[in-house]
Each structure stands twice: as structure tokens, then as C-alpha cells.
Amino acid sequence: MIAMGVGMKIHRVSAFSYENKGGNPAGVVVSDVMPSDGDMLRIAKDVGYSETAFLQPYDGGWRVRYFAPEMEVPFCGHATIAAGYVLGELHGQGQYVFFLNDGSIDVSVEHIEHRGSFVSLNSPATFSEPAPAEYVERVLTIMGLSREALNPLFPVRFASAGAKHMILVLQDRETLASLQYDFESLKSVMSEESLVTINILTMASRQKFHSRNPFPPGGVYEDPATGAAAAAFAGYLRDIAWDGDKHFEVMQGEDMGQPSRLLVSYESEVGSSINVSGEARVID
């Protein structure tokens, strides 16, 4: 923790860790008064993680905002998991209400002896729609991918569960592992559609996917665990009438040396909240 003045500290937590290793680091700031936008952006840059969550007590729950090093993000899953971990440490396990810029979500915290905490969130409502063919071609070109690399069972769509993502499902794991792209080119193209990340996946089984998440709009080449993207992907699967298991896991960060596991489940009702959960641990 780094002192930031009276009543304010930065907590550093790794969310969606796997076997008490890896995960996605997030900063968490809990204070009586929400810092200014400029201060939150500065703190997020200083912390240097893909996101930092800022929490303030509000209406029996917690007002929360999320900042990447270069922008505010409307919703961030891994920073929510990290924030749940911190509240569990400060106020005990149980259920918390988070008030976002748009709507609210529930977060549950359960302590795991010798392994940090298990934190679960229920996402904002989901939505997806087809991505324009010309736009898809531009993204694929920047990533050095062809249409033939895509799995035809999974159409390319924009998907949201509090933040907008693009869903690309590839045919094979090797292509996913070797993925590279030009940072500035992809950042520019993503800004046209206000995308937060591009969620690129392969299917290992009907209960397991591998994922990588470029995040250039936030100033980050790749995220090792992205709860918002996992929730958006679940909503997407529901929208395309995916006939696989409604309870599945997403393995992410493996190609970065930061293995992460996200547990995802959803119900049949179109647009309804997605449950995303995983382990969290403090970063020493």
C-alpha cells in the first residue's frame, strides 16, 4: 500500500489469480470523498496497472469509478473483483452494492483460508450486435489475421456488459498464442467504435475457452484477465444461441506469463446479468 494522504491508500490486488499465482493487478482506492477526475487519472497513471478502482461510501453501498492510465472506463471486471477483495479485508465477507456511472451491481466476497478471497460479481445488462464486415476486415488486417483464421461457429459481433468489446473467436490455440498487432493502429481503429478491448478467444471445450484481450485505448498492450469482456462474451454466447454449457471458465494471461482463471455463468433471459467470479490475492 502507498499512502496518498489522510484516509487514502492504494491497495494493490491481483484479480482472477489461478492457484494463488498470476491474475490481473488492479489498484483500489477507498476514501470518504471521491478524488477529482484529474487526480484519479494521475493516480491510475502512477499505479501503472490497466485499471484502478476508486470507491466512496454511498447510499448504503459504494460509489465506484474505474480509471485506466489514459481514460475512464465505464466498467471493469477485474478491478471490481479487486475492490471486493479490499472491502472484504476492511469490512468482512458478505455482499456489497456497487453504484457505477450507469446502474448498480452486486459483489460477493468469501474468504478462502491461506488463498486470499473468492469474489463474485453480477454484471450490468448485456447487449450484442453484428460488427460491420468492412470494420472487421480492418481489425483483422492490423492483427495479421485472415477470415479463414476465424471459427465459423462464432460470428464477429460487438458485445457489452457495461463496456463495449469486439468478440473474435479463432480456430486454433496456436494462432491465439502468436498474436501480435501494431499498438497505435489498433488504438485508432478501436476508437471509432468506442471499444474498450477486443476479446480474442479459442474454444478448448464446451466448458472452457482461452482468451487474450488487447486494450490499447487504455494505454495497455494486453490485459491478463478481463471480467467485463468475459461477461460480454457470455451475453454474446446467449445471443447467438450457443448450445454449450452455461457455466464455463475462461483462461487468460497464459501467453503473458500471468495465468488467470475467470468462472462465468449465465441464465437464458436475454440481456440479463452475467455472474463472473474468481480468486483474488494481495500483491506484496
C-alpha positions in Angstrom: 0.0 0.0 0.0 1.1 3.5 -0.7 -0.1 6.4 1.4 -1.9 9.1 -0.5 -2.8 11.4 2.3 -5.2 11.2 5.3 -7.7 8.4 4.9 -6.5 7.4 1.4 -4.3 4.4 0.4 -3.7 2.5 -2.7 -4.3 -1.2 -2.3 -2.7 -3.5 -4.9 -4.6 -6.7 -5.6 -4.3 -9.4 -8.3 -7.8 -10.4 -9.5 -8.7 -13.8 -11.1 -5.5 -15.4 -9.9 -5.0 -19.1 -10.7 -3.7 -21.4 -8.0 -2.7 -18.3 -6.0 -0.5 -17.1 -8.8 -0.9 -14.8 -11.8 -4.1 -12.8 -12.2 -4.6 -9.2 -13.3 -3.2 -6.5 -11.0 -5.5 -3.6 -10.1 -5.2 -0.6 -7.8 -8.0 0.1 -5.3 -8.5 3.4 -3.6 -11.1 3.7 -0.8 -11.8 7.2 0.5 -14.5 9.2 2.2 -14.6 11.7 -0.7 -14.1 10.7 -4.4 -11.0 12.4 -5.8 -11.3 14.7 -8.8 -11.2 13.3 -12.3 -7.7 14.7 -12.8 -6.4 13.2 -9.6 -7.9 9.8 -10.4 -6.3 9.8 -13.8 -3.0 10.8 -12.3 -3.2 8.1 -9.7 -4.1 5.5 -12.3 -1.0 6.5 -14.4 1.2 6.4 -11.3 -0.1 3.0 -10.3 0.6 1.8 -13.9 -1.9 -1.1 -13.9 -4.6 -1.5 -16.6 -7.2 -0.1 -14.1 -7.5 1.4 -10.7 -10.9 1.4 -8.9 -12.0 4.4 -6.7 -14.6 3.8 -4.0 -16.6 6.1 -1.8 -19.4 5.1 0.7 -22.7 5.9 -1.0 -26.4 5.1 -0.1 -25.6 2.0 1.9 -23.2 0.7 -0.7 -20.2 2.1 -2.6 -19.9 4.5 -5.5 -17.1 3.2 -7.8 -15.3 4.6 -10.8 -12.6 3.0 -12.9 -9.6 4.7 -14.5 -7.0 3.3 -16.9 -3.7 5.2 -17.4 -5.3 7.1 -20.3 -9.0 7.1 -19.8 -12.0 6.5 -17.5 -13.6 3.1 -18.2 -17.4 2.6 -17.6 -17.0 -0.8 -16.0 -14.0 -3.0 -15.2 -14.5 -6.6 -14.0 -11.1 -7.4 -12.6 -10.9 -4.0 -10.7 -14.4 -4.9 -9.3 -13.1 -8.2 -8.1 -10.0 -6.4 -6.6 -12.3 -3.8 -4.9 -14.4 -6.6 -3.5 -11.3 -8.2 -2.0 -10.3 -4.9 -0.4 -13.8 -4.4 1.1 -13.7 -7.9 2.4 -10.5 -7.2 4.2 -11.7 -3.9 5.6 -15.3 -4.8 6.4 -15.6 -8.6 6.3 -17.0 -11.1 3.8 -20.5 -10.7 2.5 -22.4 -8.9 -0.2 -21.8 -5.3 -1.4 -23.6 -3.0 -3.8 -21.5 -1.0 -6.3 -23.0 2.1 -7.9 -21.5 2.6 -11.3 -21.7 5.6 -13.7 -24.8 3.9 -15.1 -26.7 1.5 -12.8 -25.5 -0.8 -10.0 -24.2 -4.3 -9.5 -23.8 -6.8 -6.6 -20.4 -8.1 -5.4 -20.0 -11.0 -3.0 -16.9 -11.8 -1.0 -15.9 -15.1 0.6 -12.6 -15.6 2.4 -10.5 -18.7 1.5 -8.1 -19.8 4.1 -4.4 -19.3 3.0 -5.6 -18.3 -0.5 -7.0 -14.8 -0.4 -10.6 -14.4 -1.2 -13.2 -15.7 -3.7 -15.1 -12.7 -5.2 -18.1 -12.8 -7.4 -19.9 -10.0 -9.4 -23.2 -9.8 -11.2 -22.5 -7.7 -14.3 -24.6 -4.9 -15.8 -27.1 -5.9 -18.5 -25.7 -7.4 -21.7 -26.2 -6.4 -25.4 -24.6 -7.6 -28.7 -24.9 -6.8 -32.4 -23.1 -7.8 -35.6 -19.9 -5.9 -36.4 -19.8 -4.4 -39.9 -17.8 -6.5 -42.3 -15.6 -3.7 -43.5 -14.6 -2.8 -39.9 -13.9 -6.4 -39.1 -11.5 -6.7 -42.1 -9.6 -3.6 -40.9 -9.1 -5.1 -37.4 -8.1 -8.5 -38.8 -5.5 -6.8 -41.1 -3.9 -4.9 -38.2 -3.7 -8.2 -36.3 -2.3 -10.1 -39.3 -5.3 -12.5 -39.3 -7.4 -13.8 -42.2 -11.1 -14.6 -42.3 -10.1 -18.2 -42.5 -8.5 -18.0 -39.0 -11.9 -17.3 -37.5 -14.1 -20.1 -36.1 -17.3 -20.1 -38.3 -19.4 -21.2 -35.3 -18.9 -17.8 -33.7 -19.9 -14.7 -35.8 -18.0 -11.5 -35.1 -20.0 -9.1 -33.0 -19.8 -6.1 -30.7 -20.8 -7.1 -27.2 -21.3 -5.2 -24.0 -21.8 -5.9 -20.3 -21.1 -2.4 -19.0 -18.4 -1.7 -21.6 -18.2 -2.3 -25.3 -15.9 -5.1 -26.7 -15.4 -6.9 -30.0 -15.6 -10.7 -30.0 -13.3 -12.7 -32.3 -13.1 -16.5 -31.9 -10.2 -18.2 -33.7 -9.9 -21.7 -35.0 -6.8 -22.8 -33.1 -4.8 -22.1 -30.0 -1.5 -21.6 -31.8 -2.8 -18.6 -33.7 -4.0 -17.1 -30.5 -0.6 -17.6 -28.8 1.3 -16.0 -31.6 -1.0 -12.9 -31.9 0.7 -9.5 -32.4 -0.5 -6.1 -33.5 0.5 -2.5 -34.1 -0.5 -0.7 -31.0 -1.3 2.8 -32.4 -3.1 1.4 -35.5 -5.4 -0.8 -33.4 -5.9 2.0 -30.9 -7.1 4.4 -33.7 -9.5 1.8 -35.2 -10.9 0.8 -31.9 -11.7 4.5 -31.0 -14.0 4.7 -34.0 -16.4 2.2 -32.3 -15.6 3.2 -28.7 -14.3 -0.3 -28.0 -12.6 -0.9 -24.6 -11.0 -4.3 -25.6 -11.0 -6.8 -28.3 -11.8 -10.2 -26.8 -10.0 -12.8 -28.9 -10.7 -16.4 -27.9 -10.4 -20.1 -28.9 -12.6 -22.9 -27.7 -10.9 -25.7 -25.8 -14.2 -27.5 -24.9 -17.8 -26.6 -24.4 -16.9 -25.6 -20.8 -13.5 -23.9 -21.4 -12.1 -21.0 -23.5 -8.7 -19.4 -23.8 -8.6 -15.6 -24.3 -6.4 -12.6 -25.0 -7.5 -9.0 -24.6 -5.8 -6.1 -26.4 -6.5 -2.9 -24.5 -4.8 -0.1 -26.4 -7.5 2.6 -25.7 -6.4 2.4 -22.0 -2.7 2.5 -22.8 -2.2 -1.2 -22.2 -1.0 -3.7 -24.9 -2.9 -6.6 -23.3 -4.9 -7.4 -20.2 -4.2 -10.7 -18.4 -7.7 -11.1 -17.1 -10.8 -9.1 -18.2 -14.0 -9.7 -16.3 -16.1 -7.2 -18.3 -15.0 -8.9 -21.5 -15.8 -12.3 -20.1 -19.3 -11.1 -19.1 -19.8 -9.5 -22.6 -18.7 -12.8 -24.2 -21.3 -14.8 -22.1 -24.0 -12.4 -23.2 -22.8 -12.8 -26.8 -23.0 -16.6 -26.5 -26.5 -16.3 -25.2 -27.5 -14.0 -28.1 -26.2 -16.4 -30.8 -28.0 -19.3 -29.1 -24.8 -21.1 -28.2 -25.6 -24.7 -27.2 -22.6 -25.2 -24.9 -22.6 -25.1 -21.2 -23.9 -22.0 -19.5 -21.2 -22.4 -16.8 -17.7 -22.2 -18.2 -14.2 -21.0 -17.5 -12.0 -18.5 -19.4 -8.3 -19.0 -19.1 -6.5 -15.7 -19.9 -3.0 -14.3 -19.4 -1.2 -17.6 -20.1 0.7 -16.1 -23.1 1.8 -13.2 -20.9 3.2 -15.5 -18.1 0.3 -14.3 -15.9 -2.2 -17.2 -15.9 -5.7 -16.2 -14.8 -9.0 -18.0 -14.5 -12.4 -16.5 -14.8 -15.5 -18.5 -13.9 -18.6 -17.4 -15.8 -22.3 -18.4 -15.7 -25.4 -17.0 -17.2 -29.2 -17.6 -17.4 -31.4 -17.8 -20.5 -33.1 -14.5 -20.2 -31.7 -12.2 -23.0 -29.9 -9.2 -21.6 -29.8 -10.4 -18.0 -26.8 -10.1 -15.7 -23.8 -12.4 -16.0 -22.0 -13.9 -13.0 -18.2 -13.7 -13.2 -16.1 -14.9 -10.3 -12.6 -15.8 -9.3 -9.9 -15.7 -6.7 -8.1 -12.6 -5.6 -4.9 -12.1 -3.7 -3.0 -9.1 -2.3 0.2 -8.1 -4.1 3.1 -7.9 -1.7 
